[in-house]
Structure formats: C-alpha cells, structure tokens
C-alpha cells in the first residue's frame, strides 16, 4: 500500500486573492500527517485559530503527489493508472 503523506502549512499572504507569502521565512509548518483526514483536522484547527486574520491562510500539500525524478513511475503516476 502506498503511503499518502500530507503537509499542513500556512502564514500571512501578500494578498488574500493570491498564494504568495508575505514572509516565506515565517511560514508556519503545522506538520506532516499520515492521511488526509488527520491533515484536514489540523488544517481546520489552524484556520479557525486565525479566522480573524484575513491575510492568513493554511494549506494542505499532498506530498504523495510529488514527482520522483529518479523513478520511472511516481506515486502521482500510480494515481492516474
């Protein structure tokens, strides 16, 4: 079974309509989670905690979708099969 890791991170954006961080060195890494359900719970908690800051956004990155250049097939390729 392929592992499906997810990264939850966020911070203050330059503009709430774009995905550009105001200060990339201040990005808050919440953590890496073993499944989408736990990543979503962590994302929701951080989003709720920062609800009063219109410029602050949190994201879930699907790490299992990253492409491994050294391999003929990657987890992303497996998803499309």
C-alpha positions as YAML, in Angstrom:
chain: A
units: angstrom
residues:
- id: 1
  name: UNK
  ca: [0.00, 0.00, 0.00]
- id: 2
  name: UNK
  ca: [1.34, 3.43, -0.95]
- id: 3
  name: UNK
  ca: [1.77, 5.90, 1.88]
- id: 4
  name: UNK
  ca: [-0.23, 9.14, 1.43]
- id: 5
  name: UNK
  ca: [1.56, 11.87, 3.38]
- id: 6
  name: UNK
  ca: [0.12, 15.38, 3.70]
- id: 7
  name: UNK
  ca: [1.82, 18.60, 4.80]
- id: 8
  name: UNK
  ca: [-0.17, 21.34, 6.54]
- id: 9
  name: UNK
  ca: [1.37, 24.82, 6.46]
- id: 10
  name: UNK
  ca: [0.37, 28.45, 6.28]
- id: 11
  name: UNK
  ca: [1.05, 32.05, 7.05]
- id: 12
  name: UNK
  ca: [0.35, 35.61, 6.07]
- id: 13
  name: UNK
  ca: [-0.21, 36.23, 2.37]
- id: 14
  name: UNK
  ca: [0.70, 39.36, 0.39]
- id: 15
  name: UNK
  ca: [-2.85, 39.46, -0.99]
- id: 16
  name: UNK
  ca: [-5.77, 37.28, 0.05]
- id: 17
  name: UNK
  ca: [-6.52, 36.62, -3.65]
- id: 18
  name: UNK
  ca: [-3.08, 35.09, -4.33]
- id: 19
  name: UNK
  ca: [-0.94, 32.30, -2.88]
- id: 20
  name: UNK
  ca: [2.20, 34.37, -2.26]
- id: 21
  name: UNK
  ca: [3.51, 34.54, 1.31]
- id: 22
  name: UNK
  ca: [4.43, 37.94, 2.73]
- id: 23
  name: UNK
  ca: [7.45, 36.43, 4.52]
- id: 24
  name: UNK
  ca: [8.37, 32.90, 3.40]
- id: 25
  name: UNK
  ca: [10.78, 32.56, 6.33]
- id: 26
  name: UNK
  ca: [7.81, 32.93, 8.69]
- id: 27
  name: UNK
  ca: [5.71, 30.12, 7.19]
- id: 28
  name: UNK
  ca: [4.15, 28.07, 9.97]
- id: 29
  name: UNK
  ca: [4.63, 24.35, 9.34]
- id: 30
  name: UNK
  ca: [1.90, 22.60, 11.31]
- id: 31
  name: UNK
  ca: [3.18, 19.13, 10.47]
- id: 32
  name: UNK
  ca: [3.20, 16.08, 8.22]
- id: 33
  name: UNK
  ca: [0.22, 13.76, 8.57]
- id: 34
  name: UNK
  ca: [-0.25, 10.13, 7.51]
- id: 35
  name: UNK
  ca: [-3.68, 10.63, 5.92]
- id: 36
  name: UNK
  ca: [-5.96, 13.33, 4.57]
- id: 37
  name: UNK
  ca: [-8.42, 13.08, 7.46]
- id: 38
  name: UNK
  ca: [-5.84, 14.00, 10.11]
- id: 39
  name: UNK
  ca: [-4.31, 16.68, 7.86]
- id: 40
  name: UNK
  ca: [-7.74, 18.21, 7.31]
- id: 41
  name: UNK
  ca: [-8.40, 18.26, 11.07]
- id: 42
  name: UNK
  ca: [-5.09, 20.07, 11.67]
- id: 43
  name: UNK
  ca: [-5.81, 22.49, 8.80]
- id: 44
  name: UNK
  ca: [-9.29, 23.25, 10.19]
- id: 45
  name: UNK
  ca: [-7.90, 23.92, 13.67]
- id: 46
  name: UNK
  ca: [-5.31, 26.39, 12.34]
- id: 47
  name: UNK
  ca: [-7.82, 28.05, 10.01]
- id: 48
  name: UNK
  ca: [-10.21, 28.53, 12.92]
- id: 49
  name: UNK
  ca: [-7.43, 29.82, 15.17]
- id: 50
  name: UNK
  ca: [-6.55, 32.51, 12.60]
- id: 51
  name: UNK
  ca: [-10.08, 33.29, 11.39]
- id: 52
  name: UNK
  ca: [-9.76, 36.97, 12.38]
- id: 53
  name: UNK
  ca: [-6.70, 37.48, 10.16]
- id: 54
  name: UNK
  ca: [-7.97, 37.91, 6.59]
- id: 55
  name: UNK
  ca: [-4.45, 37.68, 5.14]
- id: 56
  name: UNK
  ca: [-3.57, 34.39, 6.87]
- id: 57
  name: UNK
  ca: [-4.23, 31.13, 5.05]
- id: 58
  name: UNK
  ca: [-3.40, 27.49, 5.67]
- id: 59
  name: UNK
  ca: [-2.93, 24.82, 3.02]
- id: 60
  name: UNK
  ca: [-2.73, 21.05, 2.68]
- id: 61
  name: UNK
  ca: [0.00, 19.81, 0.34]
- id: 62
  name: UNK
  ca: [-0.37, 16.24, -0.92]
- id: 63
  name: UNK
  ca: [3.21, 15.04, -0.54]
- id: 64
  name: UNK
  ca: [2.38, 11.68, -2.10]
- id: 65
  name: UNK
  ca: [1.77, 13.54, -5.38]
- id: 66
  name: UNK
  ca: [5.34, 14.81, -5.65]
- id: 67
  name: UNK
  ca: [7.25, 13.50, -8.62]
- id: 68
  name: UNK
  ca: [10.40, 11.47, -8.02]
- id: 69
  name: UNK
  ca: [12.76, 12.19, -10.93]
- id: 70
  name: UNK
  ca: [14.88, 9.11, -10.20]
- id: 71
  name: UNK
  ca: [11.97, 6.72, -10.69]
- id: 72
  name: UNK
  ca: [10.17, 5.79, -13.89]
- id: 73
  name: UNK
  ca: [6.86, 5.93, -12.06]
- id: 74
  name: UNK
  ca: [5.97, 8.09, -9.11]
- id: 75
  name: UNK
  ca: [3.00, 7.97, -6.75]
- id: 76
  name: UNK
  ca: [1.40, 10.61, -9.00]
- id: 77
  name: UNK
  ca: [1.71, 8.32, -11.97]
- id: 78
  name: UNK
  ca: [0.19, 5.49, -9.96]
- id: 79
  name: UNK
  ca: [-2.86, 7.62, -9.18]
- id: 80
  name: UNK
  ca: [-3.56, 8.18, -12.87]
- id: 81
  name: UNK
  ca: [-3.32, 4.48, -13.75]
...
